[in-house]
Amino acid sequence: MNFHLDNISFSYKSKAFPPRQVFSHLSLTIGSGECIAIVGEEGTGKSTLLQLLNGLQKPDLGRVLVDGRNIWEDSKRLHQVRRGIGFAFQFPEQQFFCETVEDELLFAARNFGAMNSESEQCCSSAIVELGLDESYRSRSPFSLSMGEARRVALASLLVHQPEGFLLDEPTAGLDAFGFDVVKSLIMRLKSQGKTIVIVSHDVELVSAVALRVIVLAEGNVQSDQQIAEFLTDAITAST
């Protein structure tokens, strides 16, 4: 799965306040199988960029292309794109809908009509891979700690087996164990050739998993570097 933002402009609009421009003529290409990190100061549009890639926000100008096709050309295309992407929100409770963790894990597969004989096994495998256990199945996702909720949210992305993953601060609020679990998950997805876009302030995670780092600033891409170059520049800037 590949993404291309073509000359995107986007503003948040409100009846109470003037429009707030986030991006102005931004262009960006993410190749199939890449694992990239999106970084930048607060308010530079990192989460908004993920939402544009997934069709949760529509640009004012420009095109969002997934596998070479505009996702907004028709509603069927948009549904197909979302089915192929696993999206993790910055705050995991924002993506919970169901009364139990088990139903939450199976929600996307049911919603996209992707339930099959492997879904239950994928559910069990996802629970184990995220460092949880079978006892979590019957628990309410809204009763979990922040770290548990984040790992459940990530586990829920795996069941319908998407080709792309958009992860917003996937290690925020995690302890050392949770961090290692999530890092191992991302490394496995990388080895399978999945396309992964991570928004993160966690330099340890970015340096461990990303091969390319994009810095956002002032409504556009400030820099687009391979990880070694990015880390060298960061070290130089701090000395």
N, C-alpha and C positions, 0 to 999 in steps of 0.2 A: 504494500500500500504506500503510495506517495502523495504528498500534499504540495500545492502551490498556491500561495496568496499573490494575486496579480493586481498590483496598484490599488491596494485596499485603503479606503478611508472609512472611519467609523467614529460616531459620536453617541454618547448617552444623552437621551432626551427626556425632559420632564416638563410638565405644565407649570411647575412652580419655579423652575430655574432655567437659565439659558443653557443651550446644549454644551456638553463638555466633550471636546474632541479628544479621542484617545490615539487614533492613528491617522496619519496623513500620507497617502500614496506609498504605503508600505508594500514591498514585494519580498517574498521569501519562498525558497524551495526546500523541501525535506524529502530526500530520496528514500526509496523502498529499502527497508532493513536498517536504516540509520537509527542511532540512539543519540538524541541531542538534548541539551539542556537550554532552557530559556531563563535568563537571569536579568536583574535590573533592580532599580530602586522601587520602593512602594509607589503604587499609582502609575507605573509606566505601561500597564496594560497586559501583563503576563497572563493572568487568568482570562482576560478578554480574548487574547490571541487563541487560547485553547478552545474557547467557546465558539469562536469564528471557524476554527478547523472542524468542529463537530456540528456546526449548523445550529447551535443554541443562540447565536447572535447572527444577524444578517448585516453585511456591510452596506454603508450608504452608497459607496462607489466601489468598483472593482469586482473581481471574481475570486471565488474560492473553488479551486479545482482539486478533486481527489481522483487519483488514477486517470488524470487527464480530462475529466468531465466536470462541468460546473454543477455543484451540488444543489444550486437553486433553480436549475432549469425546469424541474417539476417535482411534485411532492413524492412521487415514487422513488426518484433518485435520492432525495434527502433521506428517506426511510432506509434505503439500501446502505447508504453511507453510515448512518448511525448504527445499523446492525453490525457493521464491520469494525466498529471502534469500541474499545473499552475506555470509558471516561470516569476518572476519579476526581471528585470535587475537593476543593481545599478543606471544606468542613464536611466530614463524611455524613453527618446527620442530614445534610441537604439531599442526599440521594437515597435515603431510606423511605420506603413506602409500606412495608409489610409488618405484620405483628410478630413474626419469628425470624430468626437468622436463616433458617432453612428456606423459608419462602423468599427471603431477600436474595439469597444466593441463586435461586432459580428464577427470580423475577425477569431478568433480561431475556433468558432463553424462552420463557413463556410469552413475554411481550412481543418478541420478534418472531415468534412461530418457529423457534429453533430447538424445541424440546425433542430429544430422541433417546434412544436406548443408552447412550453414553452420558447423558446429562447428570444422572444420579451419581455415577462414578466420578465424573468431573467435580461434582459438588463435594464429595468426600475427599478427593485429592486436594482440592483447593483449601479446605479446612485444615488439613494436615500441613500443607506447604506454608501456610501463613501462621504456623505455630499455635493453632487452636486445637480443639478436640471435639468429639461427637456431642459432648454435653452442651455445646453452644447452640446446637440446632434448634432447640426448643426455647431458647432465651429471646427476649425482646431486644432488637438492635438498639432501642432507645435506653436500655438499662446498662449498656456497656460503658466501660471507661473509654477515654479518648483514644488510647492506644489500641484497645480491642476493637473499637468501632472502625478505626482506620484500616486495621487488618481485615475485618469483615468486608468493608467496602472494596478493598483490593481483591479479596477472594471472589467477590461477586462478579468481577470482570472476567474471570477465567472460564466460567461455566459455558457461555455461548461461543467461546473460542474465537475471539476477534483477531483480525490481522494487524490492527493498529491500537496503540495505547496512549492516551493523553492523561498524564498524571500530575495533578496539582498539589505540590508540597506533600509527596507521599510518605515522608519520614517525620513530618512535624508531630511533636508530642510523643514520639516513640522512645522507649528506653533502648539500651544497647542491644538487648535480645531482639526487639522489634526491628531495629535498624538493620541488623544482620539478616533477618528473615526477608525484609523487603529488598535489600541489596541483592540477595541470592535469587529472589524471584526475577528481578530485572535482568540479572546476568543470564538466567535461563531463557527468558524471552528473547534477549539479544542473540543467544546462540541458535535460536530457532528462526532467526531472520525476521522477527516482528519489527515493525516501525514503532519507535517509542519517542515521545516528546515529554520531557519532564520540566515542570516549573519548580524551582527549588532555590532556597537560600542556603542549603546544606552543602558547603564546599566539599566535605568528605564524601558525600554521595555523588556529587557531580564529578569529582576527580576519579572516583572508582568506576563509574559506569558510562559516562558520556564520552563520545569521541569528538564532539563538536559543541561549541558553546556560542549562543547568540545573546548578545546584550541589547536590551531595549532601552531607549532614552528619547525623550522629546518627540514621541509619536512615530518613531521609526527604528530601524536597526542601526545601532551605534557601531557594533562590531560583530563579525561572524568568523570565528577562529576554530582551528583544531585545538583539542584539549591541552596539548603540550604548550602551544603558543599562548593560550589563555592563562595557564598557570604561571608561565614564565613572566608574562606581563604583570600579573597580579603580585608576584613576589617582588618584581622590580619597583612597582608602584608603592609597596609597603615599606621599602627600605630608604 
